[in-house]
Amino acid sequence: NLYSFALIGNYPNPFNPTTTILFTLKENSPVTLEIFNALGQKVKTLYRDQMLRAGQVHRVTWDGTNDKNQKVSSGMFIYRLHAGRYTAQK
């Protein structure tokens, strides 16, 4: 349903050199999407309080860089989506 909150996932997984994260929103919301390493340290902010619309599949590509635009080491990463009162991570 395009009008539900869902963190659909990412592809390809594992990725090299980029991955695309897909999600839908229940309502128009400010969205924050962040990437964390396996130690729980924030690596990259893809969206920070960016207003996005419900009713479509949102796609954002992560190129494997940190907030300083440096390549990060390979490993496991967790991404967290916060939109309004909803939060999910994968």
C-alpha positions as CSV (number, residue, x, y, z in Angstrom):
1,N,0.0,0.0,0.0
2,L,1.5,3.3,-1.1
3,Y,-0.2,5.1,1.8
4,S,1.4,3.0,4.6
5,F,4.7,3.4,6.4
6,A,7.1,0.7,5.2
7,L,10.8,0.4,5.1
8,I,10.8,-2.0,2.1
9,G,14.5,-2.7,2.0
10,N,17.6,-2.1,-0.1
11,Y,19.1,-3.6,-3.3
12,P,21.5,-4.9,-4.2
13,N,22.4,-6.4,-0.8
14,P,25.3,-6.9,-0.4
15,F,26.3,-3.9,-2.5
16,N,29.3,-2.6,-4.3
17,P,29.6,0.3,-4.9
18,T,26.0,1.6,-4.3
19,T,22.7,0.4,-2.9
20,T,19.2,1.8,-3.2
21,I,16.9,2.0,-0.1
22,L,13.1,2.0,-0.7
23,F,10.3,3.1,1.6
24,T,6.7,4.4,1.6
25,L,5.0,6.9,3.9
26,K,1.6,6.8,5.6
27,E,1.3,10.6,5.4
28,N,3.4,13.5,4.2
29,S,6.2,13.7,6.8
30,P,9.6,15.1,7.5
31,V,12.0,12.2,7.0
32,T,15.3,11.4,8.5
33,L,17.3,8.5,7.0
34,E,20.6,7.5,8.6
35,I,23.2,4.8,8.1
36,F,25.0,3.2,11.1
37,N,27.9,0.7,11.3
38,A,27.7,-2.6,13.3
39,L,29.0,-0.7,16.4
40,G,26.0,1.7,16.2
41,Q,28.0,4.7,15.2
42,K,26.3,7.0,12.7
43,V,28.1,6.8,9.3
44,K,26.0,8.9,7.0
45,T,22.8,11.0,7.0
46,L,20.9,10.6,3.7
47,Y,17.9,12.8,4.7
48,R,17.6,15.1,7.7
49,D,14.0,16.3,8.3
50,Q,13.3,16.4,4.6
51,M,9.6,16.8,3.9
52,L,8.4,13.9,1.6
53,R,5.0,12.9,0.3
54,A,2.9,9.9,0.9
55,G,1.5,7.9,-2.0
56,Q,4.8,6.8,-3.8
57,V,7.8,4.6,-3.4
58,H,10.7,6.7,-2.3
59,R,14.2,5.6,-3.5
60,V,17.5,6.9,-2.1
61,T,20.9,5.7,-3.2
62,W,23.8,5.4,-0.8
63,D,27.2,5.3,-2.4
64,G,29.1,3.8,0.5
65,T,30.6,7.1,1.8
66,N,30.4,8.7,5.2
67,D,29.3,12.3,6.0
68,K,32.8,13.4,5.0
69,N,32.4,11.8,1.6
70,Q,35.1,9.2,2.4
71,K,34.5,5.6,1.4
72,V,33.7,3.4,4.5
73,S,35.2,0.0,5.1
74,S,33.1,-3.0,4.0
75,G,30.9,-4.6,6.6
76,M,27.4,-4.7,7.9
77,F,25.4,-1.5,8.1
78,I,22.0,-0.7,9.6
79,Y,19.8,2.0,8.2
80,R,17.1,3.8,10.2
81,L,14.1,5.7,8.8
82,H,12.2,8.1,11.0
83,A,9.1,9.7,9.5
84,G,6.6,11.5,11.8
85,R,5.8,9.1,14.6
86,Y,7.1,6.1,12.8
87,T,10.6,4.5,13.0
88,A,12.0,1.4,11.3
89,Q,15.4,0.0,10.7
90,K,17.0,-2.8,8.7
